[in-house]
Amino acid sequence: MLEPHIARQDTSMCRTIPPDRRVAMAIIKLASPSSLHCIMNQFGVAACMARLASCDVCHLVKEIASKKIINLANLQQVIDGFNEKGLLNCVKVLDSTHIPVLCPVGRGRAFTNRKGYAFMILQAMVDHWGWFINICIGWTTSGHDACMFRNSPLPVYEEKGHYTPSVEETVICSVSVPPVILVAAAYPIKPWFMKRYGENVTDPQKLVFNNLLSSCKMAMECAFG
């Protein structure tokens, strides 16, 4: 599957690295904290070539996986799915989770969370089935969910209507409601974000709303496993 995309031609200056060796370099780099110099010694190539080969394979795997795993579902089906759960005009759920990683040498403090483990933050957006629509990863655990969201491409995409093309606002009790995304309390206030009511809620209607929103957000919990 990968060979046609990562195969290179030999030149008069040097012979190219075979595709299987390129894949092996990438696997070693991803599976262990081995430095490029270690891979360089194992495969007999320059460190810059080891880095280039590993990056080529990783970018290709990302491109192939993204087309199979991350997709834009039929928006009307998603809206109908959330409607059946009790929330109108909802198009997706946004949240983040911590992914365990091998801590880079000398940067342990940046990657260690309050529990003492090395993690990176994965921000994801899913539909009512728990299918991934968008992911963003790369922030260390010292970052905040709201900070990661602000610096990801999502705000620009949402402002331009990238994920909700031609979806009209819904009028609820004489109020026009745009397509909304269900989020946790940590996220900033946006016209297209919907959050739970705060703590110490006693109003019965607000309690029902909080329960419905939590039920819809279970799609994200199932997606993260």
ABEGO torsion letter per residue (X at the ends): XAAAAABBBBBAABBBBBAAAAAAAAAAAAABABBAAAAAAAAGBBAAAAAAAAAAAAAAAAAAAAAAABBBBBAAAAAAAAAAAGBBGBABBBBBBBBBBBBBBGAAAAABBAAGBBBBBBBBBBBAAGBBABBBBGBBAABBAAAAAAABAAAAAAAAGAABBGBBBBBBGGBBBBBBBBBBAABBBBAABBBBBBBGBABAAAAAAAAAAAAAAAAAAAAAX
